[in-house]
Amino acid sequence: MRRRRRAALAAAVVLATTALAACSSGGTDPADAEPSAEETASTGYTVEHARGTAELDAAPQRVVTLEPVETDTAVALGVVPVGAAVLSVEAGVPAYLGEAAQETEVVGTVPEPSLEAIAALEPDLILGTESRHTDLYDQLAAIAPTVFMATQTDPWQENVLLVGRALGREPDAQALLDGYDERCAQIQEDYDVTGTAQLLRPRDGIVSAYGPSSFAGSTLECVGFTTPEQDWGPDISVDLSPERITEAAADLVVVTAADPDDPSAVPAEITLNAASFPDVRVVDQSYWISGVGPLGGQAVLDDVESFLQDRAGS
C-alpha cells in the first residue's frame, strides 16, 4: 500500500508541476518569459555544466542518468530514463520511483557505468558527475551530449535545477523544489516540530551519523528539527564507533536499513543505550540515503509525517 501511495504521489507531483509551469507562463512579458518545453524542443539550447557547455538541438527524449539525483529528478519531471546507473545491480532501479521507472535499463553501477550499454541505448543526453566520471567524459560525450554535475555532495537542490536545465524543464524543476519547501513548512506548522533528530546508517561495524548538509538530514531540518552538534567539517556524515554511539543521541533517531522490517536493523549499541534514544524509527535506505531528489524528498517527508502523526496520537 505504501508503495502504491508513493507511486500515486509521484504522478501527482508531475501533474502539479505541469500545471504550475502552465500557470506561470501567463501574464508576463513574452520577452522576459522562460522558454516553454515546446519552444526549447524546437529551438535547441546550451547548458553550462562542470565540464563546460553542452549543445542540445532539442529537448532530449532518450536520457541516460549516472547518478541517483539525476534519475530521481528526471522521473519527477516526466522523463523516465532509458538507462540508469544504480548503486546495486542486484537491487536495480529503486522501487520508490514508481512502476514506469522499472522499465529503465540498468547500465552498470554509479561508480562503474558501462560505456557499451550506454551506447547501445542511443541516448540523446547523458547526465553524469565530474567527481565520479571525469575519466569517462570524452567517451560519453562522443556518444551523446553530456552534462556533468560537479559532485554528488553539492547541495541537492542545485543539482535538481541543473538536471532541469539539461532536460529543458528548469521552471518545472523549480516548481518541484518549491513544492518540497512548502510541504516542509506545512508539516512544521501542523505538528509544531521542535527538538533534535539524527539520521544513522549502520554499516561495517560502525554507525554513520548524517549531518544537516546531507540530503535526508537537510529534510529533517527543513521540517523544524535540529541536528545534534558534531564536527561535520566539509563532510555530510561522520563515523561513530560503538563506544561513541551516545554522541548521536536525539529526540528522534532514524536508522536506515535495506529491509526496514528486519528486527536486527537497529544496532545493539543503540538498544543497550535506550535512555539516550527515546524514539527510534527504522526506514528504507533506498530513499533516505540513496533517493536524492524531489521524489525521494517527498518519500522522506511521508515517513517524517507518519512519525509525527504517531507522536500526536500517543
For each residue, the residues with C-beta under 8 A, 3 or more apart:
1: 4 5
2: 5 6 302
3: 6 7 95 96
4: 1 7 8
5: 1 2 8 9 302
6: 2 3 9 10 96 98 295 298 299 302
7: 3 4 10 11 98 99
8: 4 5 11 12
9: 5 6 12 13 295 298 299 302
10: 6 7 13 14 75 76 97 98 295 298
11: 7 8 14 15 98
12: 8 9 15 16
13: 9 10 16 17 76 176 179 294 295 298
14: 10 11 17 18 76 77 78
15: 11 12 18 19
16: 12 13 19 20 175 179
17: 13 14 20 21 76 77 78 172 175 176 179
18: 14 15 21 22 78 172
19: 15 16 22 23
20: 16 17 23 24 172 175 178
21: 17 18 24 25 36 37 169 171 172 175
22: 18 19 25 26
23: 19 20 26
24: 20 21 28 171 175
25: 21 22 28 33 36
26: 22 23
27:
28: 24 25 32 33
29: 32 33
30: 33
31:
32: 28 29
33: 25 28 29 30
34: 170 171
35: 39 40 43 45 168
36: 21 25 39 40
37: 21 40 41 59 168 169 172
38: 41 42
39: 35 36 42 43
40: 35 36 37 43 44 45 58 59 168
41: 37 38 58 59 168
42: 38 39 58
43: 35 39 40
44: 40 55 56 57 58
45: 35 40 56 168
46: 53 54 55 56
47: 53 54 56 147 162 165 166
48: 52 53
49: 52 53 54 147 148 149 162 166
50: 129 130 148 149 150
51: 130 134 137 146 148
52: 48 49
53: 46 47 48 49
54: 46 47 49 145 146 147 166
55: 44 46 145
56: 44 45 46 47 59 60 124 125 145 166 168
57: 44
58: 40 41 42 44 124
59: 37 40 41 56 167 168 169
60: 56 63 79 123 124 125 145 166 167 168
61: 79 124
62: 82 121 122 123 124 125
63: 60 74 79 81 82 123 124 125 126 127 167
64: 81 82 83 84 107 118 121 123 125 126 127 144
65: 70 71 74 81 83 84 85 127
66: 70 84 85 107 110 113 126 127 128 129 132 133
67: 70 71 85 110 127 128 129 132 149 152 159
68: 71 72 87 94 110 152 290 291 292 293 296
69: 72 73 149 152 156 159 160 163 292 293
70: 65 66 67 73 74 81 127 128 149 159 163
71: 65 67 68 74 75 81 84 93 97 101 104 293
72: 68 69 75 76 97 291 292 293 294 295 296
73: 69 70 76 77 159 160 163 164 173 176 293 294
74: 63 65 70 71 77 79 80 81 127 163 167
75: 10 71 72 78 79 80 81 97 98 100 101 295
76: 10 13 14 17 72 73 176 293 294 295
77: 14 17 73 74 163 164 167 169 172 173 176
78: 14 17 18 75
79: 60 61 63 74 75 167 169
80: 74 75 100 101 103 104
81: 63 64 65 70 71 74 75 84 101 104
82: 62 63 64 104 105 121 123
83: 64 65 104 105 106 107 117 118 121 123
84: 64 65 66 71 81 93 104 105 106 107
85: 65 66 67 106 107 108 109 110 113
86: 89 91 92 93 94 106 108 109 110
87: 68 91 109 110 290
88: 91 92 109
89: 86 92 106 108 109
90:
91: 86 87 88 94 258 286
92: 86 88 89 102 106
93: 71 84 86 97 101 102 104 106
94: 68 86 91 97 101 286 287 290 291
95: 3 102 286
96: 3 6 284 286 287 291 295 296 299
97: 10 71 72 75 93 94 101 102 291 295
98: 6 7 10 11 75 101 102 295
99: 7 102
100: 75 80 103
101: 71 75 80 81 93 94 97 98 104
102: 92 93 95 97 98 99
103: 80 100
104: 71 80 81 82 83 84 93 101
105: 82 83 84 117 121
106: 83 84 85 86 89 92 93 117
107: 64 66 83 84 85 113 114 117 118 121
108: 85 86 89 112 113 114 117
109: 85 86 87 88 89 112 113
110: 66 67 68 85 86 87 113 132
111: 132
112: 108 109
113: 66 85 107 108 109 110 117 118 128 133 136
114: 107 108 117 118
115: 118 119 136 139 140 143
116: 119 120
117: 83 105 106 107 108 113 114 120 121
118: 64 83 107 113 114 115 121 123 126 140 143
119: 115 116 122 143
120: 116 117
121: 62 64 82 83 105 107 117 118
122: 62 119 144
123: 60 62 63 64 82 83 118 126 143 144
124: 56 58 60 61 62 63 144 145
125: 56 60 62 63 64 144 145 146 147 166 167
126: 63 64 66 118 123 140 141 143 144 145 146 147
127: 63 64 65 66 67 70 74 146 147 148 149 163 166
128: 66 67 70 113 132 133 136 137 140 146 147 148 149
129: 50 66 67 132 133 148 149 150 151 152
130: 50 51 133 134 137 148 149 150 151
131: 134 150 151 152 153
132: 66 67 110 111 128 129 152
133: 66 113 128 129 130 136 137 140 148
134: 51 130 131 137 148
135:
136: 113 115 128 133 139 140
137: 51 128 130 133 134 140 141 146 148
138: 141 142
139: 115 136 142 143
140: 115 118 126 128 133 136 137 143 144 146
141: 126 137 138 144 145 146
142: 138 139
143: 115 118 119 123 126 139 140 146
144: 64 122 123 124 125 126 140 141
145: 54 55 56 60 124 125 126 141
146: 51 54 125 126 127 128 137 140 141 143
147: 47 49 54 125 126 127 128 162 166
148: 49 50 51 127 128 129 130 133 134 137
149: 49 50 67 69 70 127 128 129 130 152 154 159 162
150: 50 129 130 131 154
151: 129 130 131 154
152: 67 68 69 129 131 132 149 159 292
153: 131 213 236
154: 149 150 151 158 159
155: 158 159 213
156: 69 159 160 215 218 292 293
157: 160 161 177
158: 154 155 161 162
159: 67 69 70 73 149 152 154 155 156 162 163 292
160: 69 73 156 157 163 164 173 176 177 293 294
161: 157 158 164 165 170 173 174 177
162: 47 49 147 149 158 159 165 166
163: 69 70 73 74 77 127 159 160 166 167 173
164: 73 77 160 161 167 169 170 171 172 173 174
165: 47 161 162 168 170 173
166: 47 49 54 56 60 125 127 147 162 163
167: 59 60 63 74 77 79 125 163 164 173
168: 35 37 40 41 45 56 59 60 165
169: 21 37 59 77 79 164 172 173
170: 34 161 164 165 173 174
171: 21 24 34 164 174 175
172: 17 18 20 21 37 77 164 169 175 176
173: 73 77 160 161 163 164 165 167 169 170 176 177 294
174: 161 164 170 171 177 178
175: 16 17 20 21 24 171 172 178 179
176: 13 17 73 76 77 160 172 173 179 180 294
177: 157 160 161 173 174 180 181 294
178: 20 174 175 181 182
179: 13 16 17 175 176 182 183 294
180: 176 177 183 184 222 294 297 298 301
181: 177 178 184 185 222
182: 178 179 185 186
183: 179 180 186 187 298 301
184: 180 181 187 188 219 222 223 301
185: 181 182 188 189
186: 182 183 189 190
187: 183 184 190 191 193 223 224 301 304 305 308
188: 184 185 191 192 193 223 224
189: 185 186 192
190: 186 187 308
191: 187 188 223 305 308 311 312
192: 188 189
193: 187 188 223 224 225 308
194: 224 225
195: 225 226 250 251 252
196: 225 226 227 228 250 251 252
197: 220 225 226 227 250 251 252 253 254
198: 209 210 227 228 248 249 250 252 253 254
199: 209 210 214 216 217 220 254 256 288
200: 207 208 209 210 248 253 254 255 256 270
201: 207 208 210 237 255 256 285 289
202: 206 207 208 255 256 257 265 267
203: 206 207 208
204:
205: 242
206: 202 203 239 240 241 242
207: 200 201 202 203 239 240 242 245 248 267 269 270
208: 200 201 202 203 237 238 239 240
209: 198 199 200 230 237 238 239 240 247 248
210: 198 199 200 201 214 216 217 236 237 289
211: 214 217 227 230 232 235 236 237 238
212: 217 218 221 227 232
213: 153 155 217 218 232 236
214: 199 210 211 217 218 236 237
215: 156 218 219 236 289 291 292 296 297
216: 199 210 219 220 254 288 289 300
217: 199 210 211 212 213 214 220 221 227 236
218: 156 212 213 214 215 221 222
219: 184 215 216 222 223 297 300 301 304
220: 197 199 216 217 223 225 227 252 254 304
221: 212 217 218 224 225 226 227
222: 180 181 184 218 219
223: 184 187 188 191 193 219 220 301 304
224: 187 188 193 194 221
225: 193 194 195 196 197 220 221 251 252
226: 195 196 197 221
227: 196 197 198 211 212 217 220 221 230 250
228: 196 198 247 248 249 250
229:
230: 209 211 227 238 247
231: 238
232: 211 212 213 235 236 238
233:
234:
235: 211 232 238
236: 153 210 211 213 214 215 217 232
237: 201 208 209 210 211 214
238: 208 209 211 230 231 232 235
239: 206 207 208 209
240: 206 207 208 209 244 245 247 248
241: 206 244 245
242: 205 206 207 245 267 269
243:
244: 240 241 247
245: 207 240 241 242 248 267 269 270 273
246: 249 273 276
247: 209 228 230 240 244
248: 198 200 207 209 228 240 245 253
249: 198 228 246 253 273 276 277
250: 195 196 197 198 227 228 253 277
251: 195 196 197 225 278 279
252: 195 196 197 198 220 225 279 281 307
253: 197 198 200 248 249 250 270 277 279 280 281
254: 197 198 199 200 216 220 280 281 282 283 288 303
255: 200 201 202 265 266 267 270 280 281 282 283
256: 199 200 201 202 282 283 284 285 288 289
257: 202 260 262 265 282 283 284 285
258: 91 262 285 286
259: 262 265
260: 257 265 282 283 284
261:
262: 257 258 259 265 282
263:
264:
265: 202 255 257 259 260 262 282
266: 255 270 271 280 282
267: 202 207 242 245 255 270 271
268: 271 272
269: 207 242 245 272 273
270: 200 207 245 253 255 266 267 273 274 277 280
271: 266 267 268 274
272: 268 269
273: 245 246 249 269 270 276 277
274: 270 271 277 278
275: 278
276: 246 249 273
277: 249 250 253 270 273 274 280
278: 251 274 275
279: 251 252 253 307 311
280: 253 254 255 266 270 277
281: 252 253 254 255 303 307
282: 254 255 256 257 260 262 265 266
283: 254 255 256 257 260 288 300 303
284: 96 256 257 260 287 288
285: 201 256 257 258 288 289 290
286: 91 94 95 96 258 289 290 291
287: 94 96 284 290 291 295 296 299 300
288: 199 216 254 256 283 284 285 291 296 300 303
289: 201 210 215 216 256 285 286
290: 68 87 94 285 286 287 296
291: 68 72 94 96 97 215 286 287 288 295 296 299 300
292: 68 69 72 152 156 159 215 296
293: 68 69 71 72 73 76 156 160 296 297
294: 13 72 73 76 160 173 176 177 179 180 297 298
295: 6 9 10 13 72 75 76 96 97 98 287 291 298 299
296: 68 72 96 215 287 288 290 291 292 293 299 300
297: 180 215 219 293 294 300 301
298: 6 9 10 13 180 183 294 295 301 302
299: 6 9 96 287 291 295 296 302 303
300: 216 219 283 287 288 291 296 297 303 304
301: 180 183 184 187 219 223 297 298 304 305
302: 2 5 6 9 298 299 305 306
303: 254 281 283 288 299 300 306 307
304: 187 219 220 223 300 301 307 308
305: 187 191 301 302 308 309
306: 302 303 309 310
307: 252 279 281 303 304 310 311
308: 187 190 191 193 304 305 311 312
309: 305 306 312 313
310: 306 307 313 314
311: 191 279 307 308 314
312: 191 308 309
313: 309 310
314: 310 311
